């Protein structure tokens, strides 16, 4: 009977000791081996050793890890799982000694190659930018399937300039938004209304430093200022000086003016206002009139000389007759 009482007392004291153990801090001066897992708190936070030494933070609140270099500081850096399943680092920076991979297609953020970002995938890689957390994106940078890098949803602003190619082509925003096309070849701009056409119109800098327009017409709705304008034309008016050319008489010119109100072969005011004029053709027509006027002047000059000769002859005869009349009067 005495042995039974002693055994019961020993069990009660052991239970008391266990209760005291739960209520007190304990220091382990060695290794603590857990064959399964350690649970703590009322919401089920778990430290696993049977699943690759994983740590599971579970709770009705916001699970997080705190890191601090000072025992008096709540945290210098915190790793938080937000309610929207977003894992956030706050209070510091996240440094990678190698690189970060994500997704099943091998997207990579490198820190060992000049902090480069590599977007790889079987789909369409892109960057999204948004000023509003509720908006999918305000601007998207996309790599299309044809290896075209596209900016959609916004404008691309440069604070300095954009260089492209190996010959130094430059798009400047710090020099009045200028575009500089430089190269060992022929710099040019191409314009096309059809994506399958190389160009409908091309603006080219020729080897002789001549800016040429190829494949279309240049329309300027305003003034054009230039030190010199050279117009190449296949029409000129030197045919006026050929012998077979019919030079209209001045009577014919007068008749055409009276009937139509303008010179022959010259567009009237209505035609010019409606359709404009071709500088090359118009200069040729004006030259034709100048050459016709020159022929009129030459012919009139010949007539004047002939009349002058006739007048001189008549004057000489008149003078001789006057002398003879004076001599006859004297004899009588």
PyMOL commands that set and color helices and strands:
alter all, ss='L'
color gray80, all
select helices_A, chain A and resi 2-23+238-241+250-260+269-275+279-331
alter helices_A, ss='H'
color red, helices_A
select strands_A, chain A and resi 37-40+45-48+55-56+64-67+77-81+87-90+99-102+107-110+117-118+126-129+139-143+149-152+161-164+169-172+179-180+188-191+201-205+211-214
alter strands_A, ss='S'
color yellow, strands_A
deselect
rebuild
show_as cartoon
